[in-house]
Amino acid sequence: MDFSGSQDLGKQRMTMTKAAQTDGPPQAGDPEEVLASVVAEQEGDRILDITKTQAISRLTHEELGRVKTREGLIALLRNRRVNLKKVVAVLQYEEELAMLQVELVKLQRWVQKTGTRVAILFEGRDAAGKGGTIRRFTEHLNPRALRVVALPKPTIEEQGQWYFQRYARQLPNPGEIVFFDRSWYNRAVVEPVNGFCTELQYETFSRQVPEFEHMLYEDGLSIVKFWFSISKSEQQARFDSRRKNPLKQWKLSPVDDRAQDLWDNYTHYKEEMFAKTHNSFSPWIIVKANSKKRARLGAIRYVLSRFNYDGKSDSEVTLTPDPNVITRFHRRIKKID
């Protein structure tokens, strides 16, 4: 079967025919379950080649269960005007993600066993894909040995404290991984752009943050700092998608509404942040995130590549990040945001 450059679907999913012949309902992760979810994404990933005026008829498990051959599967998908290349791409993504999540389970066990402390910071513009990536990281991990931290607006009491104090309380304990969905770097970009801090507070933060992170480094805490980078047009497209989707409208905020107008201001403070806080013991890792799927896989691979956990050599998937997606910050890096 020729998918014009894509890997053969039969090689990727030899279990497709077998799964269709087994009794019982499909299970999560089965090929027909994956395909059904692929088609269910429709507009979000533009998998169906149809216009919005046409009626959308989704594939059912029964239809997929009747497929006995690769040719029959192709005919069914083409009949529903499904983009075969994108189906293959999604199947490959799901397969890679599952194998990387197995490695994350190994990593977490090693972290618990050795008492390692890991803090992973997710920064970037609004709608850059930070939350979705965190969900893929944590999906199959033990919730007792991880935390996701997304702090709200500081209280009156917290506003009178040392700026780092409320974040220091959230740092990982021995044997724990903490995912920061935005972090103390709010003061580096979001706050000055939107007038949420004074010039003195911004300057004090910029002077203190390298010292703060160096103390954490010397104390043995492992820090990963991600910046998810998207283009202005991609951000606008994601905002538009959120406005149309009632399940995602909660993600929109007044700050989001101003993000496009303040694009250049965000760029200025982002570049200042990199210049002042990128260093050898706490480097910034840039994730090119116009493609959510590639960004998720790349971020997971980078974290896995950082640690020599038990069973790493037995991995069945490459753990080397794609340099076209994951790069360490340097001043001559090609920018998309």
PyMOL commands that set and color helices and strands:
alter all, ss='L'
color gray80, all
select helices_A, chain A and resi 9-12+15-21+31-41+61-65+70-79+84-114+130-138+143-145+156-159+165-168+184-187+190-194+199-218+232-244+249-251+254-259+263-277+292-306+312-314
alter helices_A, ss='H'
color red, helices_A
select strands_A, chain A and resi 117-124+146-149+176-181+222-229+284-288+326-328
alter strands_A, ss='S'
color yellow, strands_A
deselect
rebuild
show_as cartoon
